[in-house]
Amino acid sequence: MDFTLKDARPIWQQLADQMTESIVTGEYSPGERFPSVRELAMQAGVNPNTMQRSLAKLEENGLLVTSRTAGRNVTEDEETLRAVRSHLAEKRVEEYLKDMEKLGYSRGKAAELARQFQKGQEP
């Protein structure tokens, strides 16, 4: 997994968001063993405590399931995965609409532009 730390949010939060996206996009399959804290901390170049905090957030959100003997696995709960994916999509749409409003477009016009783009039409 490639990690990119780029904004002012806490590092643990950025890592949690990136791992969440990796899970809901299928980089990690439901039921698959998730890398250990140490492995992930080394990949990200962060302290294991920071990574542990990120993983705790994923567990709290139901994306990871911990077994005392087998480590962490990606949840097999399809409804949880679907709900998190939907939440991420809603956040991205909201960000798009806010960005378009900054450019002077109404939400309706921004949605129309997105539909035109999807159809391959010139706006």
C-alpha positions as CSV (number, residue, x, y, z in Angstrom):
1,M,0.0,0.0,0.0
2,D,1.3,3.4,-0.9
3,F,0.7,6.2,1.6
4,T,0.6,9.9,0.9
5,L,0.6,12.4,3.7
6,K,-0.3,15.8,2.3
7,D,-2.6,17.9,4.3
8,A,-3.0,19.5,7.7
9,R,-5.2,16.8,9.2
10,P,-3.6,14.5,11.8
11,I,-1.4,11.8,10.2
12,W,-3.4,9.0,11.8
13,Q,-6.5,10.3,10.2
14,Q,-4.9,10.5,6.8
15,L,-3.7,7.0,7.1
16,A,-7.1,5.7,8.3
17,D,-8.8,7.4,5.3
18,Q,-6.3,5.9,2.8
19,M,-6.6,2.4,4.3
20,T,-10.4,2.8,4.3
21,E,-10.3,3.6,0.6
22,S,-8.1,0.6,-0.1
23,I,-10.6,-1.7,1.6
24,V,-13.7,-0.4,0.0
25,T,-12.2,-0.3,-3.5
26,G,-11.3,-4.0,-3.2
27,E,-7.5,-3.7,-2.8
28,Y,-8.1,-5.9,0.2
29,S,-10.8,-8.5,-0.2
30,P,-13.4,-9.3,2.4
31,G,-12.0,-11.7,4.9
32,E,-8.4,-11.1,3.8
33,R,-5.7,-10.8,6.4
34,F,-4.7,-7.2,6.8
35,P,-1.0,-6.3,7.2
36,S,0.4,-5.9,10.8
37,V,0.9,-2.6,12.5
38,R,4.6,-2.9,12.1
39,E,4.4,-3.7,8.4
40,L,2.1,-0.8,7.7
41,A,4.1,1.6,9.9
42,M,7.2,0.8,8.0
43,Q,5.5,1.3,4.6
44,A,4.1,4.6,5.7
45,G,7.3,5.7,7.5
46,V,5.4,6.5,10.8
47,N,5.6,5.4,14.4
48,P,3.7,2.2,15.1
49,N,1.6,4.0,17.7
50,T,0.3,6.3,15.0
51,M,-0.5,3.4,12.8
52,Q,-2.2,1.6,15.7
53,R,-4.5,4.6,16.2
54,S,-5.4,4.5,12.5
55,L,-6.2,0.8,12.6
56,A,-8.3,1.3,15.8
57,K,-10.4,3.8,13.8
58,L,-10.9,1.2,11.0
59,E,-12.0,-1.4,13.7
60,E,-14.3,1.2,15.2
61,N,-15.9,1.7,11.8
62,G,-16.4,-2.0,11.3
63,L,-13.9,-2.4,8.4
64,L,-11.4,-4.6,10.3
65,V,-12.1,-7.5,12.7
66,T,-9.4,-8.5,15.2
67,S,-8.7,-12.0,16.3
68,R,-6.3,-12.5,19.2
69,T,-4.5,-15.3,17.4
70,A,-4.9,-14.4,13.7
71,G,-4.4,-10.6,13.7
72,R,-6.7,-8.3,11.7
73,N,-8.9,-9.3,8.8
74,V,-11.0,-7.2,6.5
75,T,-14.7,-7.5,7.5
76,E,-16.8,-9.8,5.5
77,D,-19.9,-7.7,6.2
78,E,-20.9,-6.6,2.8
79,E,-23.5,-4.1,4.2
80,T,-20.7,-2.3,6.2
81,L,-18.5,-2.2,3.1
82,R,-21.4,-0.8,1.0
83,A,-22.3,1.8,3.7
84,V,-18.7,3.1,4.0
85,R,-18.3,3.2,0.2
86,S,-21.6,5.1,-0.1
87,H,-20.4,7.6,2.6
88,L,-17.2,8.2,0.8
89,A,-19.0,8.8,-2.5
90,E,-21.3,11.3,-0.7
91,K,-18.3,13.2,0.7
92,R,-16.7,13.4,-2.7
93,V,-19.9,14.7,-4.3
94,E,-20.2,17.3,-1.6
95,E,-16.6,18.3,-2.1
96,Y,-17.3,18.6,-5.9
97,L,-20.3,20.8,-5.3
98,K,-18.5,23.1,-2.9
99,D,-15.6,23.5,-5.4
100,M,-18.1,24.3,-8.1
101,E,-19.8,26.8,-5.9
102,K,-16.5,28.5,-5.4
103,L,-16.2,28.8,-9.2
104,G,-19.7,30.5,-9.3
105,Y,-21.8,27.5,-10.3
106,S,-25.1,26.6,-8.6
107,R,-25.5,23.0,-7.4
108,G,-28.0,22.4,-10.2
109,K,-25.5,23.7,-12.9
110,A,-22.7,21.7,-11.3
111,A,-24.9,18.5,-11.5
112,E,-25.8,19.4,-15.1
113,L,-22.1,19.7,-16.0
114,A,-21.4,16.4,-14.4
115,R,-24.1,14.7,-16.4
116,Q,-22.9,16.3,-19.6
117,F,-19.3,15.2,-18.9
118,Q,-20.6,11.6,-18.3
119,K,-22.3,11.6,-21.7
120,G,-19.1,13.0,-23.3
121,Q,-20.7,16.3,-24.3
122,E,-19.1,19.7,-24.2
123,P,-20.3,21.7,-21.3
